[in-house]
Every structure is written in structure tokens, then in C-alpha cells.
Amino acid sequence: MEVLVLLLVLLLAAANGANDVPKGVATLAGAGVTKIRTAIAWGTVATALGCLVSLTLASKMTQLFSKGIVSATPTPAFTVAVLIGTIFWVVLATVLKLPVSTTHALVGSLLGAGSLFAGSSVEWSGLLGKVVQPLLLSILVAYAISAVLGIITRKVVTIRTARRERALAPVPDGDAAPVATVTKQAEPTRAQQAIGIAHWATSGLASFARGLNDAPKIVAIGSFALVGGMTPTGLLFAVTAAMAVGGVVAGSRIANRLAYSVIKIPHVEGFTANLTTASLVGLGAILGLPMSTTQVSAGAISGIAANDLSRLNKKTVRDLLIAWLCTPPVAAAVAAGAYLLLS
């Protein structure tokens, strides 16, 4: 049973990589900065770094998913049921090109299997403050912060560009005949170059924060039944590797959806969306607040529109909302069914 748990943990990590690695770097592709594959490779490296430091910086997250939702000592059957429920939904969503929350799926699976395994040990009283509120509020906060940052940054770049154009404009020379000029593409301003560098940096930070946020949850579930001789640190390395493989092999499905189907992503606004995602998800991981990278990232990307909601692809937003609402109950139902079969 311990070997089965390890295999399922690695499968979950790979599914998480396929669905979540693209979320920090989709704006790079959407803004035309680089190709999808290059963006995913960058996100994979940054995510792996976040995973590797997560046990140190995100210990509160590990504690929450170890004992904070279901306090009873887990059994192998309970662990396998939780993993099956989570894997089922994350894999299905990835096949359907739907960016969903592994956090939501894990919480749903823990509650579904936990209610049958040890109903009295489910921490319902603390669930609202520790899990539900951070998950819901993070979407609205991400949208608001991204919108404000986008407006400010766009104005700064516009002002600097206008000043540069005025400085380079030719000065009329009396009644002299106009001289033919050759029009060439303007070189990027220093502000635009800085935004370009910052866009790469913030996409890396967003991916780093995602690894910091997600790895402890998966390791916490896997630690319920470690294979003999394996330590949590060893499991973390295995989870990190599996997550990287999943992102590289299948991450383009979700990356394409977020990069091109939610909203047209200008370069400067992609930078602000990533900055928002990195800040909120990283802070949540350190404080033990289980924010969904999916929802924070989607909220930040949608926030690019600010108050001009006509820029959003309504069909994609609808699909995302439906998928998010289905995540906890579907994962809970599958986990509960798996527990009944295994117990």
C-alpha cells in the first residue's frame, strides 16, 4: 500500500505540474514575448526552485494539510482515496484544457473521504477562516490589485513614450523644402526594456510562489504513508521532479487557454498580472493560507481589463467559473467512493 501511495503522489504531482506550471508564465506567451514551450521551460525551473525551499518557508501549509482539515491519524486507505479523488479531477480538467485548483480538489477530497473515515475529526469550525475565505477573497484581491497596477504602469509607459517621441520629432527649418525621410521601427524605450526584464522576472517569481504553495500540500498527503526509509525531504525531491515532468510534457494545453482565451495580454499588463500573482501566492504560502494559484492567476489576468469587462472572453470566463464550482464536490464524491471501495 505504501508503494501505491508513493505512485499516486507522483502522479498527482505530475498532474499538478501539467495544470499549474503554465499559470505563472502564460502571460509571456500571451503578450508575444516568447513561445509557449520556452515560457513553460522557464516556469518549470522557477517552480522547481519554489518546491525545493517550500518545507522551510511554507511549513504552516504542510501542517494545515497534515492535520488542519482532518485531524485523525490517516490510514493508507484514506490516503489513497484522497489521492484518487484529487488526481481524477485535475487530470480530467487538464484533458479538457481547464485550469483548476489542486488546492480545491485536495480540500474536497479530504472532506469527502474524511467524512466517512472519521467524521468527528473533520475540522469544520476552522474550515471557513483557514481555507474558504482565503480561496474566495484571493480572486477579488488579485483582480483589484492587477487592475490598479495595470492602470498605473500603462500611464507611466505612455507618458515616457510620448516624451521620447516629442524629443525625437524633427524641428521645422523655416521655409525649407521637406526632406524625404526613411521610416523605421522605433527602438524600445528604456521603460519598455525595463518592463520586458520585469515581465520575465515576475513570471519566474509567480512560478516560484506556485511551487512554494503547492508542493507542501502534496508532500503532506504523501507523508501519511511514506515508503520505508523515505523522508519528507526525499519525497519533496520526488514530487518536484514529477511536477517538472508534468509541466514540460503536458503544460501547453493550459498555457494556451490562459495565454490566448481569457483576454488579449499586452506586455506591460502581463508584467503587472504576474507581479500580483507572485505576491499573493507567495505570501499565502508563507502564512499558511491555501490560496489557489489558478484563481489568483486567472483573477490577475482578468484584472488586466480593469473596468472594461468587454475585453474579457465571456465564454472562457464562464467555463472557468463552472470548473471551479465543480472542483470540490466532484473531488469529494470520487474520494468518498474510493474510500468505500477500499475500506
C-alpha positions in Angstrom: 0.0 0.0 0.0 2.9 2.4 0.7 4.3 1.9 -2.8 0.8 2.6 -4.2 0.6 5.8 -2.2 4.0 6.9 -3.5 3.0 6.2 -7.1 -0.3 8.2 -6.7 1.6 11.1 -5.0 3.9 11.3 -8.0 1.0 11.0 -10.4 -0.7 13.9 -8.6 2.5 15.9 -8.7 2.7 15.4 -12.5 -0.9 16.3 -13.0 -0.4 19.4 -10.9 2.6 20.3 -13.0 0.6 19.9 -16.2 -2.2 22.1 -14.9 -0.4 24.6 -12.8 3.1 25.3 -14.2 1.8 27.3 -17.1 -0.2 29.7 -14.9 2.8 31.8 -13.9 4.2 32.1 -17.4 1.2 32.2 -19.7 1.4 36.0 -19.9 4.8 35.7 -21.6 3.3 33.8 -24.4 0.0 35.8 -24.5 2.0 39.1 -24.8 4.1 37.7 -27.6 7.3 37.8 -25.6 8.3 34.2 -26.2 6.9 30.9 -27.4 4.7 28.6 -25.2 7.4 26.0 -24.8 10.1 28.5 -23.8 7.7 30.0 -21.3 6.9 26.6 -19.8 10.6 25.7 -19.5 11.2 28.9 -17.6 8.2 28.3 -15.4 9.3 24.7 -14.7 12.7 25.8 -13.5 11.3 28.6 -11.2 8.6 26.2 -9.9 11.2 23.6 -9.0 13.1 26.2 -7.0 10.0 27.1 -5.1 9.3 23.5 -4.4 12.7 22.9 -3.0 12.5 25.6 -0.4 8.9 25.0 0.5 9.5 22.8 3.5 11.4 25.7 5.1 9.3 28.7 4.1 5.9 27.0 3.9 5.8 24.8 7.0 2.4 26.2 8.0 0.9 24.9 4.7 2.3 21.4 5.4 0.8 21.5 8.9 -2.6 22.6 7.6 -2.9 19.8 5.1 -1.5 17.2 7.5 -3.8 17.8 10.5 -5.7 21.1 9.9 -8.6 19.7 7.9 -8.9 16.1 9.1 -7.2 15.7 12.5 -7.4 11.9 12.8 -4.4 9.8 12.2 -4.7 8.8 8.5 -4.8 5.2 7.3 -3.4 4.0 3.9 -7.0 3.6 2.6 -7.9 7.1 3.5 -4.7 8.5 1.9 -5.3 6.5 -1.3 -8.9 7.7 -1.5 -7.8 11.4 -1.1 -5.2 11.0 -3.8 -7.6 9.3 -6.2 -10.2 12.0 -5.8 -7.7 14.8 -6.4 -6.0 13.1 -9.3 -9.2 12.2 -11.1 -10.4 15.8 -11.2 -7.0 17.5 -12.0 -6.3 15.1 -14.8 -9.8 15.4 -16.3 -9.6 19.2 -16.2 -6.2 19.2 -17.9 -7.5 17.0 -20.7 -10.4 19.5 -21.1 -8.0 22.4 -21.0 -9.5 23.8 -17.9 -7.1 25.4 -15.3 -8.4 24.2 -12.0 -7.2 24.4 -8.4 -5.3 21.4 -7.0 -5.9 23.1 -3.6 -9.7 23.0 -4.1 -9.5 19.4 -5.3 -7.4 18.3 -2.3 -9.7 20.1 0.2 -12.7 18.4 -1.4 -11.1 15.0 -1.4 -10.1 15.4 2.3 -13.6 16.3 3.2 -15.2 13.6 1.1 -13.1 10.8 2.3 -12.7 12.3 5.8 -16.4 12.4 6.4 -16.6 8.6 6.0 -13.2 7.8 7.6 -13.6 9.9 10.8 -16.4 12.4 10.5 -15.9 13.8 14.0 -12.3 14.7 13.2 -13.1 16.9 10.3 -12.3 20.5 11.4 -15.4 22.1 10.1 -15.2 25.1 12.5 -11.8 26.2 11.2 -12.5 25.5 7.6 -14.2 28.8 6.8 -11.4 31.0 8.1 -8.4 28.8 7.2 -9.5 27.6 3.8 -12.7 29.0 2.3 -12.1 32.7 2.9 -8.5 32.9 1.6 -9.6 30.9 -1.5 -12.5 33.2 -2.3 -11.0 36.6 -1.3 -7.8 36.0 -3.2 -9.6 36.1 -6.6 -11.2 39.5 -5.8 -8.0 40.9 -4.3 -5.9 39.7 -7.3 -8.4 41.3 -9.8 -8.3 44.6 -7.9 -4.5 44.8 -7.4 -3.8 43.8 -11.1 -6.3 46.4 -12.3 -4.8 49.2 -10.3 -1.2 48.2 -11.1 -2.0 47.9 -14.8 -3.6 51.4 -14.9 -0.6 53.0 -13.2 2.0 51.2 -15.3 0.3 51.9 -18.6 0.2 55.6 -17.7 3.8 55.7 -16.8 4.9 54.0 -20.0 2.6 56.2 -22.1 4.0 59.4 -20.6 7.6 58.3 -21.1 7.0 57.2 -24.7 5.2 60.5 -25.5 8.2 62.5 -24.1 10.6 60.4 -26.1 8.6 60.9 -29.3 8.5 64.6 -28.8 12.2 64.7 -28.2 13.0 62.8 -31.4 10.5 64.8 -33.5 12.2 66.8 -36.4 12.3 70.6 -35.9 10.9 72.6 -38.9 13.5 74.7 -40.7 11.8 77.8 -41.9 10.5 77.5 -45.5 13.0 74.8 -46.4 11.6 72.1 -48.6 10.7 69.0 -46.8 13.4 66.3 -46.9 12.3 62.7 -47.6 12.9 60.5 -44.6 13.0 56.8 -44.2 10.6 55.5 -41.6 12.0 52.8 -39.4 10.6 50.9 -36.4 11.2 52.8 -33.2 13.6 51.2 -30.8 12.2 50.2 -27.4 12.4 52.9 -24.8 14.3 52.3 -21.5 10.9 52.0 -19.8 9.8 49.3 -22.3 13.1 47.4 -21.9 12.7 47.6 -18.1 9.1 46.2 -18.4 10.4 43.4 -20.6 13.0 42.3 -18.0 10.5 42.7 -15.2 8.0 40.6 -17.1 10.4 37.7 -17.2 11.3 38.2 -13.6 7.8 38.4 -12.2 6.7 35.4 -14.2 9.6 33.5 -12.6 8.5 34.8 -9.2 4.9 33.7 -9.8 6.1 30.2 -10.7 8.4 30.2 -7.7 5.5 31.1 -5.4 3.3 28.4 -7.0 5.9 25.8 -6.2 6.1 27.2 -2.7 2.4 27.0 -2.4 1.6 23.6 -3.9 4.5 21.3 -3.0 3.8 21.3 0.7 0.2 20.2 0.2 1.2 17.2 -1.9 4.1 16.2 0.4 1.7 16.5 3.4 -0.7 14.0 1.8 2.2 11.7 0.8 3.7 11.8 4.3 0.6 9.9 5.5 2.2 6.7 4.3 5.9 7.0 3.5 7.7 4.1 1.8 10.1 2.6 4.3 13.3 4.7 4.6 11.9 7.7 2.6 12.0 11.0 4.5 9.7 14.0 3.8 12.7 15.7 2.1 13.2 12.8 -0.2 9.5 12.8 -1.0 9.8 16.6 -1.8 12.6 15.9 -4.3 10.5 13.2 -6.0 7.4 15.5 -6.1 9.5 18.3 -7.5 10.8 16.1 -10.3 7.3 14.7 -11.1 5.9 18.2 -11.2 8.5 19.3 -13.6 7.9 16.3 -15.9 4.2 17.0 -15.9 4.7 20.7 -16.8 7.1 20.0 -19.7 5.1 17.2 -21.2 1.5 18.5 -20.9 1.7 22.1 -19.8 1.0 23.6 -23.2 -2.7 22.8 -23.0 -3.4 25.0 -20.1 -0.9 27.6 -21.2 -2.7 28.1 -24.5 -6.0 28.6 -22.7 -4.8 31.2 -20.3 -2.5 33.0 -22.8 -4.9 33.4 -25.6 -8.5 32.7 -24.5 -9.1 34.9 -21.4 -8.0 38.4 -22.7 -5.5 39.9 -25.1 -2.4 40.4 -22.9 -0.3 43.5 -23.6 3.3 43.3 -22.5 3.1 45.8 -19.6 -0.1 44.3 -18.3 1.3 40.8 -18.3 4.1 42.1 -16.0 1.5 43.5 -13.5 -0.6 40.3 -13.6 2.5 38.2 -12.7 3.6 40.6 -10.0 0.1 40.3 -8.4 0.1 36.5 -8.6 3.6 36.2 -7.2 2.9 38.5 -4.3 -0.4 37.0 -3.2 0.5 33.3 -3.7 3.9 33.7 -2.1 2.5 35.5 0.9 -0.3 32.9 1.3 2.2 30.0 1.3 4.4 31.6 4.0 1.3 32.5 6.2 -0.3 29.1 5.7 -3.3 30.5 3.7 -4.1 28.0 1.0 -4.7 30.3 -1.9 -5.3 28.8 -5.3 -2.7 29.7 -7.8 -5.3 29.0 -10.5 -7.7 31.5 -9.2 -5.2 34.2 -8.2 -3.5 33.9 -11.7 -6.9 34.0 -13.5 -8.1 36.8 -11.4 -4.9 38.8 -12.0 -5.0 38.2 -15.8 -8.7 39.2 -15.8 -7.8 42.2 -13.8 -6.0 43.5 -16.9 -9.4 44.5 -18.2 -10.0 46.7 -15.1 -13.5 48.2 -15.5 -13.6 47.4 -19.3 -15.2 43.9 -19.0 -15.9 43.9 -22.7 -12.2 42.9 -23.2 -12.8 39.6 -21.4 -13.7 36.4 -23.3 -17.1 35.7 -21.7 -17.2 32.1 -22.8 -13.8 31.3 -21.3 -14.7 33.0 -18.0 -17.9 31.1 -17.8 -16.1 27.8 -18.4 -13.5 28.6 -15.7 -16.2 29.5 -13.2 -18.1 26.3 -13.8 -15.0 24.2 -13.5 -14.0 26.0 -10.2 -17.5 25.4 -8.7 -17.4 21.7 -9.7 -13.9 21.0 -8.3 -14.6 20.5 -4.6 -17.8 18.5 -4.9 -16.6 16.2 -7.7 -13.3 15.5 -6.0 -15.2 14.9 -2.7 -17.6 12.4 -4.4 -14.8 10.5 -6.1 -12.7 10.3 -2.9 -15.7 9.2 -0.9 -16.5 6.5 -3.4 -12.9 5.3 -3.5 -12.8 5.1 0.3 -15.9 3.0 0.4 -14.3 0.6 -2.1 -11.0 0.4 -0.2 -12.3 0.2 3.4 
